[in-house]
Amino acid sequence: RRRVEKALQESEQRFRSLIENATDIIVVLDRKGIFRYCSPSAAKVLGYTMQDVVGYSTTEFVHPDDIPLIITVLEQAIKNPNVSQPAIEYRVRNRDGSWCFFEAVATSLLDVPAIRGVVINCHDITERKRAEEALLIANRQTVNILESITDAFMSLDKQWRLTYVNQQAAQLCQRSPEDLLGQSLWDVFPDIVGSVLSQEYHRALAQQVPVTFEEFHSSLNAWFDVRLFPSADGMSLFFLDVTDRKHAQAELLEMSTALGNAVEGIARLNIDGQYVALNRAYAAALGYQQEEMIGMAWQQTVHPDCIHSVTAAYQQMMVEGKAEVEVMGLRKDGSTFYSEKVMVAAHDWHDRLIGFHCFTKDITERRQAEAALLESQERFKLTLEATQMGTWDYEHETGVNKWSDSCEQLFGFVPGTFSGAEAAFLDCVHPGDREAVRMHILSQSQQAANYSKEFRIVHPDGSIRWIA
């Protein structure tokens, strides 16, 4: 008997040791929910000792919103003795005033003489609930992000079934997200079987590496930038419609080809005045190959006498955004030519100045023609002066005469002082010839024919001269 008593005593000590050192809280309530016992672990978890709770109702420690649940479970346990009730979750007030989440199982042992109460096994799940709440918030944030991005997004499980579809992806498929969930990717897009997308999908999944590529989708008649991100659970797919960008790239390539083959020279220089790009015409005008001029300073392509004028034009461009200047270009072989340059400021996407575009045209022939014309005019002027002849142009509609310097001298005027009015001219004609000259000029101008006439003029000093 002593051995049995000793064994029983040792068993009770082990049981008490387990109860006192367990992290779970064990409480015993009477039929009215009054505490009859509370394990020591309550002090570690909630800060309450057995003396703090025994004799008090459990509802004094439970969150008001959870009291009906506690009462219901207690009633069910009493109605079904010796049967553990389904686990419930509720909130308990900590001694410091905060609320902790607990998971509890109630079992009525009212008919057990050694207990005579409802045993509640409680487990603190506050950290788990916080983690679940954080995960829920994170999931909501993820959904909000996926629904706000411009990319179409889909997630798939290992069986290729769609587990999430954002609105952008649903619009591409012309179906609602609900209709797509659970569908196979290959059923939704049957034409991608054997496509680049299919090949890259299998590669990403097999190698577990992210994959990015562009592909034209014939059924949607659009280009897409596709990004695949494999995971242990399946695959995440991002689709971005880049059709407009592809068209813009094609147009840019076409324009670049056109500019590269343009007759006029086109170049772009950086902020330091070095060539970074130019077409063949620009390089050919200077006697270089295109690659030879990359990195070259513009001063090497302009005659030293024109450096100042180009610098002034550059400063004007910095203020006004555009400037024009005529300069003497300097070729690779040292020869020169006249060119007309238009400089336009170049900016990046942030509107920061990064250099300028230079459009140039060879105007050597024009300058030579202008010089020849000027020389011809000068020779004609000298001829008129040597022969004491003058020229004048008469505009019938306005009645304005434009006289050469020698013509003004013939009429006794200082060059530059004749007004050019028809009345002023007729005032210079002798009164006896004035009407005849006026009628003669009128009739001949209407006939648009050559004519010749002799008449008298009166100089400002009163002297009379004959002219033809």
Buried (B, 14 or more C-beta within 10 A) or exposed (E): EEEEEEEEEEEEEEEEEEBEEBEBBBBBBBEEBBBBBBBBBBBBBBEBEBEBBBEBBBBEBBBEEBBEBBBEBBEBBBEEEEEEBEEBBBBBBBBEEEEBBBBBBBBBBBEEEEBEBBBBBBBBBBEEBEEEEEEEEEEEEEEEEBEEEEBBBBBBEEEBBBBBBBBBBBEBBEBEBEBBEEBEBEEBBEEBEEBEBBEBBEEBBEEEEEBEEEBEBEEBEBBBBBBBBBEEEBBBBBBBBBBEEBEEEEEEEEEEEEBBEBEBBBBBBBEEBBBBBBBBBBBEBBBBEBEEBBEBEBEEBBBEEBEEBBBEBBEBBEEEEBBEBBBBBBEBEEEBBBBBBBBEBBEEEEEEEBBBBBBBBBBEEEBEEEEEEEEEEEEEBEEBBEEEBBEBEBEEEEEBBEBBBBBBBBBBBEEEEBEBEBEBBBEBBBEEBBEEBBEBBEEBBEEEEEEEEEBBBBEEEEEEEEBE
